[in-house]
Amino acid sequence: MLDPGPTGRFGEFGGRFVPEALVPACLELEAAFASAWADEAFQARRSGLLASYAGRPTPVTECRRLSDRLGVRVLLKREDLAHTGSHKINNVIGQALLAERMGKRRLIAETGAGQHGVATATAAALLGLDCTVFMGEVDVERQALNVFRMRLLGAEVRPVGSGSRTLKDAVNEALRDWVATVGTTHYCLGSVMGPHPYPYMVRQFQRVIGDEARAQCRALLGGSDPDVVVACVGGGSNAAGTFAGFVDTSARLVGVEAAGGAALGNGVPGVVHGMRSMFLQDEEGQILEAQSISAGLDYPGIGPEHAFLAASGRASYFSVGDAEVLDAFKLLAATEGILSALEPAHALAWVARAAQDGGIEAGSTVLVTLSGRGDKDVAQVMDLLG
Amino acid sequence: MSAPGAPVRPGGPGAAGAAAAGTLASVPRRPDAQGRLEARLRERREAGRKLVVPYLTGGLGDDWLEVLRAVAAAGADAIEVGIPFSDPMMDGPTIQEASRRALEAGATPLGILGALAAAEVEVPVAVMTYYNIVARAGERRMAGALASAGVAASILPDLPLEECGPWVAAADEAGVENVLLAAPTTSEERLAAICARSRGFVYAVGLLGVTGERRHLASSAREMAARCKAATDLPVLVGVGISDADQARTVCADADGVVVGSALVRRLLAGAGPEGAAAFVGELRAALDAG
């Protein structure tokens, strides 16, 4: 995929729309990332931690019973098996090492479902850094277990009571903290969003998903690539990391949004949280609240590179509703013995629908990134299914 | 809403002007002619006066236009009017709350501008809002709407120098002065470029942080004022964290004046009304006039 260059542009999307106080920090981060990414010692330390601590490479699992059911061959990239239970650890290890390299001893992070918060708290504990996680009050309530996990890991969790009290408000509050603490604090942003260099940097830290999966698929498929590569999209980090491994193959790339948070499906261009991208907003430019059963996709925007991939036609984006997601969640559990997080259950729900309605040709091979495990969602699913 | 089953494709690739966007080279030079806000502030400064610019949130309370007139009469040299935004990331709890209340009461950008057009205050007004409000309307349309409403200037805290090209091009054409902000983290090199492009005045952010009152004046406030004064002949106003008359007087040892937001808005949220607002601005005026 693209190197967005010093202006952080993916076509018309991206950029660095932050208060002047943060511009120097973004420039410093951009330079630090470029130097670290080119530094063999940094890369060796990062790969070492990804292997010995985070459990990489994660496997690709062939889903025989699910495939029989759907009539397409489904492969899962198992990010649910990474340490902390989701792909978020890939990015966080990279950024925590970078913070250390920049001499910043405090990490702040936003979190929706809590997975990125848990991952950041984990990396902070591992490297002995201070950590504060901002989380909307609504999410604090529906993800109580992850709040407790973060506190066990030594992080301070600050509930955010402003606005819709979900992920977008947690981002606002993290940015407000960063404006005041930028000299000593690194903002460990959890997705391919925000001001440059975050969308690019986070995708590079997540591309391990796609790079591994491509080699694993080729081994499984006798040297070929899958026909379709699918991932769920909130901000879009697991999808960006997955697509990075396949963008130069002939595989069709599909991102799946939550129907209540479909920034590409229902949004229009805007500039929020440091980036020009697609956002759910009203006629006046007020940002709307996303609505989804999955806290991790409850975000009214999307990473700028996804807006670009959609505009250029290289990737296509669809949305699925809560009911289909619950069906997919149950289907994977019953056929493969895997409890998916609700976020990647969106990707599975689209595959189930498309396999039925001809959206995917029968007999195709489909790689789905299972971005996280479902333990955090089991109580919520129990309530929903009664 | 896209048809079910159909993929979505926003815009199209390679939108116009994308190549240069986000660079200093994409920012048009400042026009030579002084705008109305700058002219007024210079004139007042040359008369030996320190400048007071109160901020109030547009649409906050039914009587916000009366508040505007009252603070104008109480000695404001210009007035900053906020167009509320759903996600005000540079604002602390006071202005967040004011924005929330104004939006809940139905405030809209065009509604506020319409009211300003009819208000006929003689003191120059600068609109403060976030860039998405401008981007959603479109740069040219918003610049035209500001000019028709008699608004002299704009302040967009999330639109930094390198990204401001499309907006300042439209604002310059419409005769709207776009004020740029400088922060304590700004390098000397950036400060020079900011001062060279700012119109109306230079907004020196007095501390690292979001808007809101502070018990003590940050040491960075006077430093910022002095740094900006050394870099430009434009009026230099310090804002963010200026909480009372004492702090305003202290910072004006270096600055040409102050922007005072949260301290006024807190009083308005508590029901001070036009009289209370005028009394507070009067206090600031008296303290600065006493020197």
Boltz contact constraints between the chains, C-beta under 6 A:
constraints:
  - contact:
      token1: [A, 7]
      token2: [B, 22]
      max_distance: 6.0
  - contact:
      token1: [A, 7]
      token2: [B, 23]
      max_distance: 6.0
  - contact:
      token1: [A, 11]
      token2: [B, 13]
      max_distance: 6.0
  - contact:
      token1: [A, 11]
      token2: [B, 18]
      max_distance: 6.0
  - contact:
      token1: [A, 12]
      token2: [B, 15]
      max_distance: 6.0
  - contact:
      token1: [A, 12]
      token2: [B, 18]
      max_distance: 6.0
  - contact:
      token1: [A, 15]
      token2: [B, 22]
      max_distance: 6.0
  - contact:
      token1: [A, 15]
      token2: [B, 163]
      max_distance: 6.0
  - contact:
      token1: [A, 17]
      token2: [B, 158]
      max_distance: 6.0
  - contact:
      token1: [A, 17]
      token2: [B, 163]
      max_distance: 6.0
  - contact:
      token1: [A, 19]
      token2: [B, 90]
      max_distance: 6.0
  - contact:
      token1: [A, 19]
      token2: [B, 157]
      max_distance: 6.0
  - contact:
      token1: [A, 19]
      token2: [B, 158]
      max_distance: 6.0
  - contact:
      token1: [A, 20]
      token2: [B, 160]
      max_distance: 6.0
  - contact:
      token1: [A, 20]
      token2: [B, 181]
      max_distance: 6.0
  - contact:
      token1: [A, 20]
      token2: [B, 183]
      max_distance: 6.0
  - contact:
      token1: [A, 20]
      token2: [B, 186]
      max_distance: 6.0
  - contact:
      token1: [A, 21]
      token2: [B, 183]
      max_distance: 6.0
  - contact:
      token1: [A, 21]
      token2: [B, 185]
      max_distance: 6.0
  - contact:
      token1: [A, 21]
      token2: [B, 208]
      max_distance: 6.0
  - contact:
      token1: [A, 23]
      token2: [B, 160]
      max_distance: 6.0
  - contact:
      token1: [A, 24]
      token2: [B, 185]
      max_distance: 6.0
  - contact:
      token1: [A, 162]
      token2: [B, 96]
      max_distance: 6.0
  - contact:
      token1: [A, 172]
      token2: [B, 87]
      max_distance: 6.0
  - contact:
      token1: [A, 172]
      token2: [B, 89]
      max_distance: 6.0
  - contact:
      token1: [A, 175]
      token2: [B, 89]
      max_distance: 6.0
  - contact:
      token1: [A, 176]
      token2: [B, 210]
      max_distance: 6.0
  - contact:
      token1: [A, 179]
      token2: [B, 209]
      max_distance: 6.0
  - contact:
      token1: [A, 179]
      token2: [B, 210]
      max_distance: 6.0
  - contact:
      token1: [A, 180]
      token2: [B, 208]
      max_distance: 6.0
  - contact:
      token1: [A, 180]
      token2: [B, 209]
      max_distance: 6.0
  - contact:
      token1: [A, 264]
      token2: [B, 8]
      max_distance: 6.0
  - contact:
      token1: [A, 265]
      token2: [B, 2]
      max_distance: 6.0
  - contact:
      token1: [A, 265]
      token2: [B, 8]
      max_distance: 6.0
  - contact:
      token1: [A, 270]
      token2: [B, 132]
      max_distance: 6.0
  - contact:
      token1: [A, 270]
      token2: [B, 135]
      max_distance: 6.0
  - contact:
      token1: [A, 271]
      token2: [B, 131]
      max_distance: 6.0
  - contact:
      token1: [A, 271]
      token2: [B, 132]
      max_distance: 6.0
  - contact:
      token1: [A, 271]
      token2: [B, 135]
      max_distance: 6.0
  - contact:
      token1: [A, 272]
      token2: [B, 132]
      max_distance: 6.0
  - contact:
      token1: [A, 278]
      token2: [B, 10]
      max_distance: 6.0
  - contact:
      token1: [A, 284]
      token2: [B, 108]
      max_distance: 6.0
  - contact:
      token1: [A, 284]
      token2: [B, 109]
      max_distance: 6.0
  - contact:
      token1: [A, 285]
      token2: [B, 132]
      max_distance: 6.0
  - contact:
      token1: [A, 285]
      token2: [B, 133]
      max_distance: 6.0
  - contact:
      token1: [A, 285]
      token2: [B, 136]
      max_distance: 6.0
  - contact:
      token1: [A, 286]
      token2: [B, 86]
      max_distance: 6.0
  - contact:
      token1: [A, 287]
      token2: [B, 86]
      max_distance: 6.0
  - contact:
      token1: [A, 287]
      token2: [B, 87]
      max_distance: 6.0
  - contact:
      token1: [A, 310]
      token2: [B, 9]
      max_distance: 6.0
  - contact:
      token1: [A, 310]
      token2: [B, 10]
      max_distance: 6.0
  - contact:
      token1: [A, 311]
      token2: [B, 10]
      max_distance: 6.0
  - contact:
      token1: [A, 311]
      token2: [B, 11]
      max_distance: 6.0
  - contact:
      token1: [A, 311]
      token2: [B, 12]
      max_distance: 6.0
  - contact:
      token1: [A, 311]
      token2: [B, 13]
      max_distance: 6.0
  - contact:
      token1: [A, 312]
      token2: [B, 13]
      max_distance: 6.0
  - contact:
      token1: [A, 316]
      token2: [B, 7]
      max_distance: 6.0
  - contact:
      token1: [A, 317]
      token2: [B, 8]
      max_distance: 6.0
